[in-house]
Amino acid sequence: MSKKYLFSDEAGCFTFNRNPNVSKYFIICTITLSDLAVAADLVKLRREMIWDGSPIGDYFHATVDKQEVRDRVYEEILKHDVRIQATICEKAKAQPHVATSKAEFYKRPWYYTLRYGIAPHVSAGDELLVTAASIGKKTTIDLLHKIG
């Protein structure tokens, strides 16, 4: 039996039309770790980069960080045993009964992520601590409980 940590974030919206500024995809990305050493090493890297005068913001974020910062962050992450999984759903292909509500749609990518992306790598008896980014943290937690 071992402890594992899963962190998740989502991208995309729950609008099912093809208007401008509406996402075409809904994505769930997870990272699974067997320990949290990468967190301490990223904090250490951040401090080093501050001392070096590197162009960093309040926190690491790939969409706003300069390439040199991203390169060093990814280099650090690759030193650790991490598993990254992305479930990408093309919203236009959702069956009509699935697109009836946010909850009805939302539970499906999570089901596929957990069933096919995460479960094969978690053994019986393992403990999994799930930390989901907030799309509405209460909604996320309620839906995850309904799936499980």
N, C-alpha and C positions, 0 to 999 in steps of 0.2 A: 504494500500500500504506500502510495506517495502523494504528496500535495502538489497540485499544479495550479497555475494562475492563468486566467484568461482575461484579456482586455479587449474590448470591442468599440468600434465606432461605425457610424452609418453615414452614408452620403446619398443625397437625392431627396425628393419630396414625394408626397402621396397624391399628387395631382395626376390624373390619368388622361390628359389631353395633349395634343401636340402643339400647343401655343408657344410663342417665343418665351424664353426665360423659364421654361418648365423642363426639369431634368428628364432625360430619356431613360435613365437607369436608376435603380435603387440598389445600393451596394452596402453589404455588411463586411467589414474587414476585422479579423481577429488576430491576435498574437497570443500564443500559448507558451508559457515558460515553466520550467521545473524549479527555478529559483529566481530571486529578484536581484541577483548580483548586477545585472545590466543597469538597473536603476541607480545603484550607487556609482557605477562607472560613468554613467551619463552625467550625474551631478558633478563628479570629479572633472569630466571633460568640460563641462560648462564653466566651472571655476577656472580651469586652465585657459580657456578661450577668453574669459573676461580679463585675466591677467595679461594675455597676449594682445589684447585690444581688438579681438575679432569682432566682426559686425553681427552681434547677436541681440535678439530682443528680450522680452521678459521671460520667454520660454522657447524651447525648440518647437518649430512648426514648419513642416516642409513647404507649405504653400507660400510662406513669407520669408523664410530663411534664404540667404544667398547660397549659391552653389558650393562654395568652399565650406560653409557650415554644414550643409547637408552631407557632403562627402565625408566629413569627419564623424558626423553622427552615425551614418550608415556603416562606416568602417568599424566603429565601436560596437554597434549592434551585431555585426557579423562575427565578432569574437565569441559570441554567446550562443548557447543552444536554444534557439527560438524557432517556433513554427508559425508561419503566417498563412492565413487562409482568407480568401476573398470570395464572397458569393455575389455574383453580378446578375441582377434581374432586369430584363428589358420590359419596362412597364406596359408597353403597347401589346405585348404577348400574353398578358394576364387574362385568364378566363373571366368572362363577365361576372360570375358569382364571386370571384376573388376580389374584384375591384369595387365591390359594393360598400366596403368600409375600410378605414385605415387599419383597424385591428385585424380584419379578415385577410387583408393583403400582408400585413406586417409579420404575422406569425409564420407564413410560408418560407420566406428566405431564412428566418431563424431556424425553422425546422430543418431545412436542408443543410444549413451551416453546421448545426449540432449533430445531425444524424450522419452526414457523409464527410464533413470536414474535421469535426472534433472527435466524435465517438470512437472512430477506429484507432485513435492515438491515446485514448484514456482507458486504462485497464479497470476491471471490476475491483472495487475496493479503493480506487484512487479517490482523493478528494479534489474537487475543482472549485476554486473561488473565482466567480465571474464578476467583473467590473465593467459595466456598460456605460458608455458616454451618454450624455443626456440628450435625447431627441424629445424628451419628456421622460425623465428617469422613472417616474411612477408607472407610466404606460409601458415602458420597456420591461420593468420588473414584473408587472401584472401579466403581460403577455408571455414572458418566459416561464412563469409559474404555470400558466395554462398549457403551454407546450409540453412541459415536463410532466 
